[in-house]
Amino acid sequence: MKPTALITGASSGLGYEFARLYAANGYNLIVVARNEQKLQQLKEELSHVDVMVIPKDLSQPNAAQEIYQTVTDQQLHVHVLVNNAGFGLNGEFDKLALAEQQDMIQVNITALTDLSYLFLPEMKKLAKDSSHTGILNVASTAAFQPGPGMSVYYASKAYVLSFSEALHGELKGTGVHVTTLCPGATETNFFKAARGEKMKLASSAMSASVVAKQGFEGFMKKQGVVIPGRFNSVGAVAAKFLPRSLAASIAKNMNSAES
Ligand SMILES: NC(=O)c1ccc[n+]([C@@H]2O[C@H](COP(=O)([O-])OP(=O)(O)OC[C@H]3O[C@@H](n4cnc5c(N)ncnc54)[C@H](OP(=O)(O)O)[C@@H]3O)[C@@H](O)[C@H]2O)c1
C-alpha cells in the first residue's frame, strides 16, 4: 500500500511543488488550502495517485481538528505531514490590521502545531513499518533574526524553527523524523500575498521547484534543518554571529525600500 502525505498550502508555490514531488515518489496525497479549484486542478494533474482534496481556511481556530476528523472518517493514514501553508504581511506592526496578523499567527503557528499534535500519535505507530514517516515544517531564513517591517511573520517563523528542532530531538528513536525547511526568497505568490511592494526580491531568489526538491531530499535523508542555496546558508550563519541589532537592521532594509 502506498504511503500518504498530507500537504497544506498545496494550491500554489512550494506546496504545489511538494505535491508533485511526493506523488512522483509514490505517495498518495491529502491536499489542503482555501482555493478548492486549484486543488481540484492539482488532483486532475496528479491522476496517477489518489488525491483527497480538503478545502480549508487554516486561520479558523478549529481547522486542524476538522481536517483530522475528515481524514480519520475516511480511514486514511498520514505517514508524512508537510506543514507548508503560511503567509507574511509587509508593514509596520501597528499599521497593519490586528485581525490579519492574528490570522497569520493562526496559520503559521497554531495550525502547524495542532496538525503535528493530532497526527503524531498515529505516525509513531506507522513508523514501525515505514522508514520515511514524519513532519516537514516550512520555516524561513526569517527564523534566524528579528524582522522589522514584518515583525509577526519573522517571529512566527522563529517559532516554527524552534518548535521543529525541539520535536526533532524529542522524537529521536521513535522512527518519526522532523525536518525544518528554511527557504530564503523563492519565486512564488508569497510577495504578492504579503503586499510587499517595497520589499526587494533578492537577485538570489530561487525557483519553487528547486527549493521544494531540496526540502524533500533533506527530509528523505532525515536532516534536521535544510537551508536551500549557498547565499541563504551563509546568511543564516552570519545571522548567528552578528549582533541581533545589526541582523535586524539588515532585515529592515530588505523589508522596506525606504529604510
Ligand atoms: N516564497 C518565499 O520567498 C518564502 C521564503 C521563506 C519561506 N516561505 C514559506 O513557504 C511557505 C509556502 O509559501 P509560498 O512561498 O509557496 O507562497 P504562496 O505561493 O503564496 O503559497 C502559500 C500557500 O499557503 C496557503 N495558505 C495561505 N493562507 C492560508 C489559509 N488561511 N488557509 C489555508 N491555506 C492557506 C495558500 O493557499 P490558498 O491561498 O489557496 O489558501 C498557498 O497554497 C509559507 O509557509 C511561507 O512562509 C516562503
The ligand as a MOL file (V3000), in Angstrom:
LIG
                    3D

  0  0  0     0  0            999 V3000
M  V30 BEGIN CTAB
M  V30 COUNTS 48 52 0 0 0
M  V30 BEGIN ATOM
M  V30 1 N 8.3710 32.4930 -1.1800 0
M  V30 2 C 9.2920 32.8310 -0.3030 0
M  V30 3 O 10.1640 33.6910 -0.5620 0
M  V30 4 C 9.3400 32.1100 1.0280 0
M  V30 5 C 10.5250 32.2050 1.7880 0
M  V30 6 C 10.5880 31.5490 3.0090 0
M  V30 7 C 9.5190 30.8120 3.4670 0
M  V30 8 N 8.3850 30.7290 2.7210 0 CHG=1
M  V30 9 C 7.2690 29.9460 3.2550 0
M  V30 10 O 6.8890 28.9720 2.3130 0
M  V30 11 C 5.5480 28.5580 2.5920 0
M  V30 12 C 4.7880 28.4750 1.2790 0
M  V30 13 O 4.6490 29.7720 0.7320 0
M  V30 14 P 4.9190 30.0770 -0.8090 0
M  V30 15 O 6.1820 30.8320 -0.9110 0
M  V30 16 O 4.7640 28.8590 -1.6120 0 CHG=-1
M  V30 17 O 3.7680 31.1530 -1.0870 0
M  V30 18 P 2.3730 31.0310 -1.8610 0
M  V30 19 O 2.6040 30.6980 -3.2930 0
M  V30 20 O 1.6540 32.2910 -1.5260 0
M  V30 21 O 1.6590 29.7820 -1.1640 0
M  V30 22 C 1.0890 29.8610 0.1200 0
M  V30 23 C 0.1590 28.6760 0.3090 0
M  V30 24 O -0.3890 28.7600 1.6430 0
M  V30 25 C -1.8000 28.6540 1.5370 0
M  V30 26 N -2.4750 29.4470 2.5420 0
M  V30 27 C -2.2880 30.7550 2.8510 0
M  V30 28 N -3.1780 31.1540 3.7710 0
M  V30 29 C -3.9610 30.0770 4.0410 0
M  V30 30 C -5.0800 29.8630 4.8890 0
M  V30 31 N -5.6090 30.8450 5.6370 0
M  V30 32 N -5.6440 28.6280 4.9200 0
M  V30 33 C -5.1450 27.6400 4.1510 0
M  V30 34 N -4.0820 27.7790 3.3340 0
M  V30 35 C -3.5150 28.9900 3.2820 0
M  V30 36 C -2.1540 29.1910 0.1370 0
M  V30 37 O -3.3670 28.6050 -0.3230 0
M  V30 38 P -4.7790 29.3750 -0.5230 0
M  V30 39 O -4.4800 30.7940 -0.8660 0
M  V30 40 O -5.4550 28.5830 -1.6030 0
M  V30 41 O -5.4580 29.2120 0.7850 0
M  V30 42 C -0.9850 28.6700 -0.6820 0
M  V30 43 O -1.2230 27.3660 -1.1300 0
M  V30 44 C 4.9880 29.5710 3.5880 0
M  V30 45 O 4.9730 28.9970 4.8760 0
M  V30 46 C 5.9990 30.7200 3.5270 0
M  V30 47 O 6.0500 31.4280 4.7430 0
M  V30 48 C 8.2700 31.3580 1.5090 0
M  V30 END ATOM
M  V30 BEGIN BOND
M  V30 1 1 1 2
M  V30 2 2 2 3
M  V30 3 1 2 4
M  V30 4 1 4 5
M  V30 5 2 4 48
M  V30 6 2 5 6
M  V30 7 1 6 7
M  V30 8 2 7 8
M  V30 9 1 8 9
M  V30 10 1 8 48
M  V30 11 1 9 10
M  V30 12 1 9 46
M  V30 13 1 10 11
M  V30 14 1 11 12
M  V30 15 1 11 44
M  V30 16 1 12 13
M  V30 17 1 13 14
M  V30 18 2 14 15
M  V30 19 1 14 16
M  V30 20 1 14 17
M  V30 21 1 17 18
M  V30 22 2 18 19
M  V30 23 1 18 20
M  V30 24 1 18 21
M  V30 25 1 21 22
M  V30 26 1 22 23
M  V30 27 1 23 24
M  V30 28 1 23 42
M  V30 29 1 24 25
M  V30 30 1 25 26
M  V30 31 1 25 36
M  V30 32 1 26 27
M  V30 33 1 26 35
M  V30 34 2 27 28
M  V30 35 1 28 29
M  V30 36 1 29 30
M  V30 37 2 29 35
M  V30 38 1 30 31
M  V30 39 2 30 32
M  V30 40 1 32 33
M  V30 41 2 33 34
M  V30 42 1 34 35
M  V30 43 1 36 37
M  V30 44 1 36 42
M  V30 45 1 37 38
M  V30 46 2 38 39
M  V30 47 1 38 40
M  V30 48 1 38 41
M  V30 49 1 42 43
M  V30 50 1 44 45
M  V30 51 1 44 46
M  V30 52 1 46 47
M  V30 END BOND
M  V30 END CTAB
M  END
